[in-house]
């Protein structure tokens, strides 16, 4: 299954990252992941808020760097594999915002909490498998620092029919 191959690949990158002392940005490059300039907030809020040594990232939807979105409802329009990719894409957006806020991802001390919302039909029950697209990328990138508490819940709808929305809390090194 495609997800098993992706998991294997991500864990190999995590091992290489921590055994060779690379920065998170270097690891992302080796993984073929490019961060991008975050878009502006769509409303009267900010995408990142610092409080002490925590950074709270607002919900990010499944939007690619080029602005196109991954839309649809899991259990009707999208497969679990497509949902997994939507969650991974959303995580790249979150990491882009986090890098813009911090300047460098090496300041991440730990990913504390991930909350994933999955646009899904009432009978779809694989929300955790979808949000694994986020969790797997974070662990591949940060190793044990990427392991986090998590919620993965189904939603009747998400804004503009996006497939996934994820918010994240990150502990950073004191500056």
MDTraj code that builds the backbone (N, CA, C; nanometers):
import mdtraj as md
import numpy as np

residues = "UNK UNK UNK UNK UNK UNK UNK UNK UNK UNK UNK UNK UNK UNK UNK UNK UNK UNK UNK UNK UNK UNK UNK UNK UNK UNK UNK UNK UNK UNK UNK UNK UNK UNK UNK UNK UNK UNK UNK UNK UNK UNK UNK UNK UNK UNK UNK UNK UNK UNK UNK UNK UNK UNK UNK UNK UNK UNK UNK UNK UNK UNK UNK UNK UNK UNK UNK UNK UNK UNK UNK UNK UNK UNK UNK UNK UNK UNK UNK UNK UNK UNK UNK UNK UNK UNK UNK UNK UNK UNK UNK UNK UNK UNK UNK UNK UNK UNK UNK UNK UNK UNK UNK UNK UNK UNK UNK UNK UNK UNK UNK UNK UNK UNK UNK UNK UNK UNK UNK UNK UNK UNK UNK UNK UNK UNK UNK UNK UNK UNK UNK UNK UNK UNK UNK UNK UNK UNK UNK UNK UNK UNK UNK UNK UNK UNK UNK UNK UNK UNK UNK UNK UNK UNK UNK UNK UNK UNK UNK UNK UNK UNK UNK UNK UNK UNK UNK UNK UNK UNK UNK UNK UNK UNK UNK".split()
xyz = np.array([
    [0.0848, -0.1189, 0.0000],
    [0.0000, 0.0000, 0.0000],
    [0.0886, 0.1243, 0.0000],
    [0.0447, 0.2274, -0.0646],
    [0.1218, 0.3492, -0.0793],
    [0.1614, 0.4089, 0.0555],
    [0.0727, 0.4067, 0.1529],
    [0.1013, 0.4655, 0.2835],
    [0.2190, 0.3948, 0.3493],
    [0.2286, 0.2618, 0.3398],
    [0.3394, 0.1886, 0.4004],
    [0.4730, 0.2316, 0.3410],
    [0.4795, 0.2497, 0.2098],
    [0.6021, 0.2957, 0.1463],
    [0.6373, 0.4358, 0.1949],
    [0.5388, 0.5246, 0.2029],
    [0.5629, 0.6605, 0.2498],
    [0.6133, 0.6579, 0.3933],
    [0.5529, 0.5766, 0.4792],
    [0.5979, 0.5657, 0.6184],
    [0.7428, 0.5203, 0.6248],
    [0.7766, 0.4167, 0.5504],
    [0.9134, 0.3665, 0.5490],
    [1.0100, 0.4763, 0.5064],
    [0.9770, 0.5465, 0.3999],
    [1.0630, 0.6526, 0.3481],
    [1.0807, 0.7632, 0.4516],
    [0.9722, 0.8027, 0.5175],
    [0.9807, 0.9092, 0.6176],
    [1.0689, 0.8686, 0.7348],
    [1.0575, 0.7452, 0.7810],
    [1.1384, 0.7024, 0.8938],
    [1.2854, 0.6887, 0.8569],
    [1.3156, 0.6518, 0.7347],
    [1.4554, 0.6494, 0.6887],
    [1.5115, 0.7911, 0.6921],
    [1.4352, 0.8889, 0.6443],
    [1.4808, 1.0270, 0.6482],
    [1.5021, 1.0741, 0.7910],
    [1.4156, 1.0334, 0.8839],
    [1.4314, 1.0718, 1.0246],
    [1.5628, 1.0175, 1.0789],
    [1.5949, 0.8928, 1.0481],
    [1.7195, 0.8327, 1.0945],
    [1.8393, 0.9068, 1.0368],
    [1.8369, 0.9328, 0.9082],
    [1.9483, 1.0014, 0.8427],
    [1.9640, 1.1412, 0.9004],
    [1.8532, 1.2094, 0.9240],
    [1.8562, 1.3442, 0.9781],
    [1.9298, 1.3484, 1.1114],
    [1.8941, 1.2619, 1.2031],
    [1.9495, 1.2687, 1.3373],
    [2.0838, 1.1999, 1.3490],
    [2.1182, 1.1145, 1.2566],
    [2.2488, 1.0517, 1.2633],
    [2.3559, 1.1357, 1.1934],
    [2.3173, 1.2367, 1.1186],
    [2.4135, 1.3190, 1.0481],
    [2.4041, 1.4669, 1.0869],
    [2.3284, 1.5026, 1.1865],
    [2.3242, 1.6380, 1.2381],
    [2.2765, 1.7443, 1.1410],
    [2.1828, 1.7130, 1.0566],
    [2.1320, 1.8102, 0.9608],
    [2.0277, 1.9004, 1.0259],
    [2.0119, 2.0194, 0.9679],
    [1.9061, 2.1076, 1.0135],
    [1.7735, 2.0555, 0.9589],
    [1.6625, 2.0937, 1.0211],
    [1.5325, 2.0530, 0.9661],
    [1.5134, 2.0991, 0.8217],
    [1.5614, 2.2171, 0.7892],
    [1.5478, 2.2666, 0.6524],
    [1.6245, 2.1783, 0.5533],
    [1.7439, 2.1339, 0.5913],
    [1.8213, 2.0441, 0.5051],
    [1.7502, 1.9106, 0.4875],
    [1.6921, 1.8625, 0.5951],
    [1.6173, 1.7362, 0.5881],
    [1.4984, 1.7500, 0.4947],
    [1.4252, 1.8597, 0.5058],
    [1.3109, 1.8825, 0.4168],
    [1.3553, 1.8836, 0.2710],
    [1.4664, 1.9494, 0.2444],
    [1.5182, 1.9541, 0.1076],
    [1.5482, 1.8136, 0.0565],
    [1.6125, 1.7321, 0.1390],
    [1.6432, 1.5942, 0.0985],
    [1.5163, 1.5124, 0.0779],
    [1.4108, 1.5477, 0.1490],
    [1.2828, 1.4785, 0.1341],
    [1.2061, 1.5288, 0.0119],
    [1.2563, 1.6338, -0.0516],
    [1.1868, 1.6903, -0.1666],
    [1.0740, 1.7834, -0.1270],
    [1.0776, 1.8320, -0.0044],
    [0.9731, 1.9214, 0.0467],
    [1.0247, 2.0644, 0.0426],
    [0.9479, 2.1521, -0.0194],
    [0.9839, 2.2938, -0.0258],
    [0.8844, 2.3750, 0.0563],
    [0.9380, 2.4522, 0.1487],
    [0.8532, 2.5457, 0.2224],
    [0.8286, 2.6670, 0.1338],
    [0.7256, 2.7428, 0.1657],
    [0.6892, 2.8575, 0.0827],
    [0.6464, 2.9730, 0.1712],
    [0.6404, 3.0911, 0.1126],
    [0.5965, 3.2088, 0.1873],
    [0.4493, 3.1906, 0.2244],
    [0.4192, 3.1978, 0.3541],
    [0.2798, 3.1792, 0.3940],
    [0.1894, 3.2889, 0.3385],
    [0.0665, 3.2516, 0.3129],
    [-0.0334, 3.3493, 0.2701],
    [-0.0783, 3.4302, 0.3902],
    [-0.1430, 3.5409, 0.3638],
    [-0.1978, 3.6223, 0.4729],
    [-0.3232, 3.5553, 0.5277],
    [-0.3550, 3.5887, 0.6503],
    [-0.4754, 3.5349, 0.7135],
    [-0.5987, 3.5766, 0.6359],
    [-0.6978, 3.4896, 0.6344],
    [-0.8202, 3.5148, 0.5584],
    [-0.9212, 3.5961, 0.6378],
    [-0.8902, 3.6284, 0.7610],
    [-0.9845, 3.7026, 0.8447],
    [-0.9104, 3.7839, 0.9491],
    [-0.9818, 3.8190, 1.0544],
    [-0.9287, 3.9025, 1.1610],
    [-0.8579, 3.8162, 1.2658],
    [-0.7492, 3.7524, 1.2239],
    [-0.6686, 3.6682, 1.3128],
    [-0.5281, 3.6610, 1.2541],
    [-0.4359, 3.6056, 1.3307],
    [-0.2994, 3.5850, 1.2830],
    [-0.2735, 3.4352, 1.2733],
    [-0.1774, 3.3975, 1.1921],
    [-0.1499, 3.2547, 1.1711],
    [-0.0646, 3.1940, 1.2812],
    [0.0077, 3.2774, 1.3577],
    [0.0923, 3.2262, 1.4648],
    [0.0918, 3.3248, 1.5810],
    [0.0827, 3.2693, 1.7013],
    [0.0882, 3.3504, 1.8230],
    [0.1889, 3.2855, 1.9176],
    [0.2828, 3.3672, 1.9668],
    [0.3779, 3.3186, 2.0672],
    [0.3284, 3.3573, 2.2054],
    [0.3399, 3.2626, 2.2960],
    [0.3110, 3.2879, 2.4367],
    [0.4176, 3.2130, 2.5154],
    [0.5111, 3.2888, 2.5724],
    [0.6252, 3.2249, 2.6381],
    [0.7055, 3.1483, 2.5360],
    [0.7287, 3.0198, 2.5643],
    [0.8050, 2.9391, 2.4689],
    [0.7144, 2.8474, 2.3871],
    [0.5875, 2.8850, 2.3752],
    [0.4941, 2.8105, 2.2908],
    [0.4530, 2.8949, 2.1704],
    [0.4375, 2.8273, 2.0577],
    [0.3829, 2.8915, 1.9380],
    [0.2543, 2.8178, 1.9036],
    [0.1451, 2.8918, 1.8969],
    [0.0143, 2.8373, 1.8601],
    [-0.0092, 2.8716, 1.7135],
    [-0.0230, 2.7693, 1.6309],
    [-0.0481, 2.7914, 1.4887],
    [-0.1962, 2.7748, 1.4611],
    [-0.2542, 2.8754, 1.3964],
    [-0.3956, 2.8715, 1.3597],
    [-0.4206, 2.7570, 1.2631],
    [-0.5455, 2.7187, 1.2499],
    [-0.5808, 2.6138, 1.1560],
    [-0.5381, 2.6488, 1.0143],
    [-0.4696, 2.5548, 0.9505],
    [-0.4287, 2.5666, 0.8106],
    [-0.5041, 2.4607, 0.7321],
    [-0.5491, 2.4971, 0.6147],
    [-0.6236, 2.4028, 0.5312],
    [-0.5308, 2.3418, 0.4259],
    [-0.5821, 2.2419, 0.3565],
    [-0.5026, 2.1659, 0.2599],
    [-0.4836, 2.2437, 0.1299],
    [-0.3918, 2.3417, 0.1375],
    [-0.3594, 2.4265, 0.0234],
    [-0.2139, 2.4071, -0.0143],
    [-0.1888, 2.3921, -0.1420],
    [-0.0525, 2.3760, -0.1936],
    [0.0164, 2.5123, -0.2059],
    [0.1475, 2.5088, -0.2299],
    [0.2269, 2.6314, -0.2439],
    [0.1742, 2.7208, -0.3554],
    [0.1190, 2.6609, -0.4615],
    [0.0687, 2.7403, -0.5749],
    [-0.0710, 2.7971, -0.5500],
    [-0.1253, 2.7721, -0.4297],
    [-0.2561, 2.8259, -0.3938],
    [-0.3734, 2.7353, -0.4253],
    [-0.3493, 2.6276, -0.4984],
    [-0.4582, 2.5340, -0.5257],
    [-0.4851, 2.4498, -0.4018],
    [-0.6090, 2.4139, -0.3852],
    [-0.6476, 2.3391, -0.2671],
    [-0.6811, 2.1945, -0.2962],
    [-0.6697, 2.1127, -0.1935],
    [-0.7164, 1.9742, -0.2001],
    [-0.8523, 1.9749, -0.1323],
    [-0.9545, 1.9556, -0.2124],
    [-1.0908, 1.9659, -0.1619],
    [-1.1637, 1.8333, -0.1770],
    [-1.2734, 1.8229, -0.1049],
    [-1.3567, 1.7040, -0.1143],
    [-1.3763, 1.6395, 0.0210],
    [-1.4681, 1.5473, 0.0214],
    [-1.5083, 1.4800, 0.1447],
    [-1.4537, 1.3375, 0.1448],
    [-1.3835, 1.3026, 0.2540],
    [-1.3346, 1.1664, 0.2708],
    [-1.4543, 1.0736, 0.2886],
    [-1.4491, 0.9590, 0.2232],
    [-1.5601, 0.8652, 0.2265],
    [-1.6568, 0.8843, 0.1110],
    [-1.6364, 0.9920, 0.0352],
    [-1.7208, 1.0183, -0.0816],
    [-1.6349, 1.0554, -0.2022],
    [-1.5563, 1.1625, -0.1893],
    [-1.4788, 1.2151, -0.3018],
    [-1.3318, 1.1731, -0.3001],
    [-1.2804, 1.1445, -0.1818],
    [-1.1375, 1.1186, -0.1653],
    [-1.1125, 0.9872, -0.0923],
    [-1.0014, 0.9212, -0.1260],
    [-0.9597, 0.7985, -0.0582],
    [-0.8781, 0.8341, 0.0661],
    [-0.8500, 0.7353, 0.1479],
    [-0.7645, 0.7565, 0.2641],
    [-0.6262, 0.8037, 0.2197],
    [-0.5706, 0.7441, 0.1146],
    [-0.4392, 0.7866, 0.0645],
    [-0.4407, 0.9327, 0.0202],
    [-0.5470, 0.9745, -0.0463],
    [-0.5573, 1.1148, -0.0875],
    [-0.5723, 1.2061, 0.0344],
    [-0.6447, 1.1607, 0.1341],
    [-0.6566, 1.2373, 0.2582],
    [-0.5234, 1.2489, 0.3307],
    [-0.4476, 1.1405, 0.3328],
    [-0.3142, 1.1383, 0.3931],
    [-0.2267, 1.2443, 0.3253],
    [-0.2296, 1.2486, 0.1934],
    [-0.1522, 1.3491, 0.1193],
    [-0.2023, 1.4902, 0.1487],
    [-0.3324, 1.5061, 0.1665],
    [-0.3879, 1.6380, 0.2017],
    [-0.3355, 1.6819, 0.3383],
    [-0.3286, 1.5893, 0.4335],
    [-0.2763, 1.6219, 0.5666],
    [-0.1273, 1.6548, 0.5593],
    [-0.0542, 1.5814, 0.4784],
    [0.0892, 1.6087, 0.4603],
    [0.1085, 1.7470, 0.3984],
    [0.0284, 1.7796, 0.2981],
    [0.0349, 1.9105, 0.2339],
    [0.0032, 2.0216, 0.3339],
    [-0.0959, 1.9986, 0.4175],
    [-0.1332, 2.0959, 0.5197],
    [-0.0169, 2.1176, 0.6171],
    [0.0527, 2.0114, 0.6502],
    [0.1662, 2.0207, 0.7421],
    [0.2794, 2.1023, 0.6817],
    [0.3000, 2.0905, 0.5528],
    [0.4008, 2.1731, 0.4862],
    [0.3641, 2.3205, 0.4992],
    [0.2369, 2.3504, 0.4875],
    [0.1894, 2.4878, 0.5063],
    [0.2134, 2.5341, 0.6510],
    [0.1841, 2.4476, 0.7477],
    [0.2091, 2.4804, 0.8884],
    [0.3580, 2.5058, 0.9130],
    [0.4427, 2.4193, 0.8582],
    [0.5869, 2.4362, 0.8753],
    [0.6363, 2.5643, 0.8085],
    [0.5756, 2.6018, 0.6964],
    [0.6110, 2.7268, 0.6296],
    [0.5787, 2.8455, 0.7186],
    [0.4633, 2.8433, 0.7812],
    [0.4251, 2.9508, 0.8741],
    [0.5175, 2.9517, 0.9954],
    [0.5484, 2.8342, 1.0479],
    [0.6358, 2.8249, 1.1649],
    [0.7749, 2.8795, 1.1326],
    [0.8295, 2.8450, 1.0173],
    [0.9614, 2.8971, 0.9777],
    [0.9566, 3.0480, 0.9621],
    [0.8501, 3.1004, 0.9043],
    [0.8370, 3.2456, 0.8894],
    [0.8321, 3.3134, 1.0265],
    [0.7685, 3.2498, 1.1225],
    [0.7580, 3.3044, 1.2582],
    [0.8908, 3.2971, 1.3326],
    [0.9630, 3.1859, 1.3195],
    [1.0841, 3.1630, 1.3987],
    [1.2136, 3.2027, 1.3283],
    [1.2136, 3.1992, 1.1959],
    [1.3358, 3.2224, 1.1211],
    [1.4092, 3.0939, 1.0878],
    [1.4049, 2.9961, 1.1783],
    [1.4673, 2.8661, 1.1540],
    [1.3957, 2.7587, 1.2361],
    [1.3763, 2.6444, 1.1745],
    [1.3045, 2.5350, 1.2400],
    [1.3883, 2.4647, 1.3465],
    [1.5186, 2.4923, 1.3509],
    [1.6039, 2.4326, 1.4540],
    [1.5658, 2.4814, 1.5935],
    [1.4872, 2.5866, 1.6015],
    [1.4421, 2.6368, 1.7320],
    [1.3292, 2.5525, 1.7916],
    [1.2755, 2.4597, 1.7153],
    [1.1686, 2.3739, 1.7659],
    [1.2257, 2.2803, 1.8722],
    [1.1666, 2.2870, 1.9883],
    [1.2057, 2.1972, 2.0978],
    [1.1207, 2.0716, 2.0969],
    [0.9912, 2.0897, 2.0622],
    [0.8993, 1.9769, 2.0582],
    [0.7691, 2.0194, 1.9920],
    [0.7118, 1.9273, 1.9156],
    [0.5739, 1.9463, 1.8696],
    [0.4875, 1.8966, 1.9848],
    [0.4048, 1.9829, 2.0385],
    [0.3281, 1.9497, 2.1586],
    [0.1944, 1.8859, 2.1240],
    [0.1194, 1.9487, 2.0334],
    [-0.0177, 1.9039, 2.0076],
    [-0.0547, 1.9327, 1.8636],
    [-0.1206, 1.8365, 1.8032],
    [-0.1767, 1.8509, 1.6687],
    [-0.3253, 1.8207, 1.6787],
    [-0.4056, 1.9083, 1.6226],
    [-0.5487, 1.8828, 1.6136],
    [-0.5861, 1.8820, 1.4660],
    [-0.6361, 1.7669, 1.4200],
    [-0.6694, 1.7500, 1.2795],
    [-0.8183, 1.7344, 1.2581],
    [-0.8703, 1.8100, 1.1648],
    [-1.0115, 1.8064, 1.1284],
    [-1.0223, 1.7512, 0.9868],
    [-1.1034, 1.6502, 0.9693],
    [-1.1164, 1.5836, 0.8402],
    [-1.2582, 1.6005, 0.7882],
    [-1.2722, 1.6581, 0.6717],
    [-1.4009, 1.6739, 0.6052],
    [-1.4440, 1.5339, 0.5606],
    [-1.5445, 1.4784, 0.6266],
    [-1.5768, 1.3378, 0.5987],
    [-1.7260, 1.3094, 0.6112],
    [-1.7640, 1.2006, 0.5469],
    [-1.9023, 1.1545, 0.5547],
    [-1.9287, 1.0981, 0.6944],
    [-2.0553, 1.0901, 0.7355],
    [-2.0863, 1.0390, 0.8694],
    [-2.0371, 0.8962, 0.8949],
    [-2.0268, 0.8149, 0.7904],
    [-1.9848, 0.6759, 0.8105],
    [-1.8344, 0.6547, 0.7920],
    [-1.7581, 0.7609, 0.7626],
    [-1.6123, 0.7496, 0.7470],
    [-1.5488, 0.7490, 0.8857],
    [-1.4651, 0.6496, 0.9136],
    [-1.4076, 0.6363, 1.0485],
    [-1.2546, 0.6295, 1.0480],
    [-1.1909, 0.6636, 0.9379],
    [-1.0453, 0.6552, 0.9286],
    [-0.9756, 0.7911, 0.9414],
    [-1.0345, 0.8824, 1.0175],
    [-0.9732, 1.0137, 1.0371],
    [-0.8297, 1.0025, 1.0896],
    [-0.8013, 0.9117, 1.1862],
    [-0.6621, 0.9000, 1.2326],
    [-0.5647, 0.8618, 1.1209],
    [-0.6060, 0.7759, 1.0288],
    [-0.5185, 0.7376, 0.9175],
    [-0.4900, 0.8576, 0.8278],
    [-0.5865, 0.9447, 0.8121],
    [-0.5673, 1.0658, 0.7317],
    [-0.4675, 1.1586, 0.8003],
    [-0.4864, 1.1859, 0.9273],
    [-0.4005, 1.2799, 1.0001],
    [-0.2613, 1.2228, 1.0232],
    [-0.2444, 1.0925, 1.0021],
    [-0.1089, 1.0359, 1.0048],
    [-0.0195, 1.1025, 0.9005],
    [-0.0785, 1.1583, 0.7956],
    [-0.0005, 1.2321, 0.6963],
    [0.0727, 1.3495, 0.7585],
    [0.0148, 1.4076, 0.8613],
    [0.0794, 1.5149, 0.9377],
    [0.1800, 1.4562, 1.0354],
    [0.1347, 1.3647, 1.1179],
    [0.2193, 1.3093, 1.2237],
    [0.3447, 1.2430, 1.1679],
    [0.3299, 1.1676, 1.0602],
    [0.4451, 1.0986, 1.0013],
    [0.5504, 1.1975, 0.9520],
    [0.5073, 1.3056, 0.8900],
    [0.6022, 1.4056, 0.8413],
    [0.6740, 1.4725, 0.9585],
    [0.6011, 1.5061, 1.0644],
    [0.6629, 1.5718, 1.1799],
    [0.7665, 1.4826, 1.2475],
    [0.7361, 1.3538, 1.2611],
    [0.8315, 1.2609, 1.3233],
    [0.9512, 1.2381, 1.2311],
    [0.9276, 1.2290, 1.1012],
    [1.0390, 1.2134, 1.0073],
    [1.1314, 1.3344, 1.0118],
    [1.0746, 1.4507, 1.0323],
    [1.1524, 1.5737, 1.0330],
    [1.2243, 1.5963, 1.1655],
    [1.1532, 1.5777, 1.2765],
    [1.2068, 1.6143, 1.4076],
    [1.2438, 1.4954, 1.4961],
    [1.2205, 1.3728, 1.4507],
    [1.2488, 1.2570, 1.5352],
    [1.1584, 1.2570, 1.6574],
    [1.2131, 1.2228, 1.7734],
    [1.1327, 1.2180, 1.8960],
    [1.0704, 1.3526, 1.9306],
    [1.1352, 1.4624, 1.8920],
    [1.0786, 1.5956, 1.9172],
    [0.9508, 1.6182, 1.8366],
    [0.9304, 1.5377, 1.7347],
    [0.8114, 1.5499, 1.6512],
    [0.6931, 1.4696, 1.7019],
    [0.7161, 1.3817, 1.8012],
    [0.6058, 1.3021, 1.8580],
    [0.5205, 1.3936, 1.9443],
    [0.3896, 1.3829, 1.9302],
    [0.2999, 1.4817, 1.9885],
    [0.1706, 1.4168, 2.0362],
    [0.0985, 1.4904, 2.1200],
    [-0.0397, 1.4547, 2.1507],
    [-0.1231, 1.4943, 2.0294],
    [-0.2360, 1.4238, 2.0092],
    [-0.3102, 1.4499, 1.8861],
    [-0.4579, 1.4172, 1.9010],
    [-0.5374, 1.4920, 1.8287],
    [-0.6777, 1.4600, 1.8066],
    [-0.7007, 1.4569, 1.6570],
    [-0.7815, 1.3626, 1.6120],
    [-0.8178, 1.3522, 1.4701],
    [-0.9675, 1.3289, 1.4648],
    [-1.0402, 1.4281, 1.4190],
    [-1.1861, 1.4211, 1.4247],
    [-1.2490, 1.4469, 1.2885],
    [-1.3648, 1.3893, 1.2686],
    [-1.4412, 1.4109, 1.1466],
    [-1.5300, 1.5326, 1.1601],
    [-1.5455, 1.6032, 1.0506],
    [-1.6296, 1.7223, 1.0467],
    [-1.7309, 1.7081, 0.9333],
    [-1.8490, 1.7615, 0.9546],
    [-1.9517, 1.7576, 0.8508],
    [-1.9116, 1.8425, 0.7303],
    [-1.8342, 1.9474, 0.7556],
    [-1.7870, 2.0354, 0.6484],
    [-1.6686, 2.1151, 0.6995],
    [-1.5853, 2.1572, 0.6064],
    [-1.4756, 2.2496, 0.6360],
    [-1.4872, 2.3675, 0.5395],
    [-1.4257, 2.4817, 0.5731],
    [-1.4358, 2.5984, 0.4857],
    [-1.3965, 2.5664, 0.3417],
    [-1.4754, 2.6153, 0.2487],
    [-1.4513, 2.5989, 0.1043],
    [-1.4330, 2.4540, 0.0626],
    [-1.4878, 2.3620, 0.1391],
    [-1.4831, 2.2182, 0.1106],
    [-1.3423, 2.1591, 0.1132],
    [-1.2487, 2.2256, 0.1850],
    [-1.1139, 2.1691, 0.1978],
    [-1.1234, 2.0326, 0.2641],
    [-1.0312, 1.9443, 0.2278],
    [-1.0329, 1.8078, 0.2796],
    [-0.9872, 1.8004, 0.4251],
    [-0.8910, 1.8840, 0.4618],
    [-0.8281, 1.8757, 0.5935],
    [-0.7996, 2.0154, 0.6457],
    [-0.8106, 2.0310, 0.7769],
    [-0.7614, 2.1498, 0.8463],
    [-0.6869, 2.1015, 0.9699],
    [-0.5709, 2.1599, 0.9948],
    [-0.4883, 2.1181, 1.1078],
    [-0.4384, 2.2418, 1.1813],
    [-0.4409, 2.2339, 1.3145],
    [-0.3773, 2.3369, 1.3960],
    [-0.2720, 2.2689, 1.4827],
    [-0.1742, 2.3465, 1.5297],
    [-0.0607, 2.2858, 1.5976],
    [-0.0074, 2.3777, 1.7070],
    [0.0402, 2.3169, 1.8150],
    [0.1089, 2.3879, 1.9226],
    [0.2521, 2.3352, 1.9271],
    [0.3486, 2.4293, 1.9283],
    [0.4902, 2.3945, 1.9213],
    [0.5648, 2.4614, 2.0369],
    [0.6472, 2.3832, 2.1058],
    [0.7368, 2.4397, 2.2064],
    [0.8674, 2.4753, 2.1378],
    [0.9188, 2.5951, 2.1680],
    [1.0444, 2.6399, 2.1060],
    [1.1472, 2.6674, 2.2151],
    [1.2734, 2.6743, 2.1723],
    [1.3822, 2.7101, 2.2639],
    [1.3612, 2.8545, 2.3074],
    [1.3914, 2.8817, 2.4325],
    [1.3812, 3.0199, 2.4814],
    [1.4853, 3.1051, 2.4115],
    [1.4449, 3.2271, 2.3771],
    [1.5377, 3.3169, 2.3066],
    [1.5695, 3.4363, 2.3924],
])
top = md.Topology()
chain = top.add_chain()
for i, resn in enumerate(residues, 1):
    res = top.add_residue(resn, chain, resSeq=i)
    for name in ("N", "CA", "C"):
        top.add_atom(name, md.element.get_by_symbol(name[0]), res)
traj = md.Trajectory(xyz[None], top)
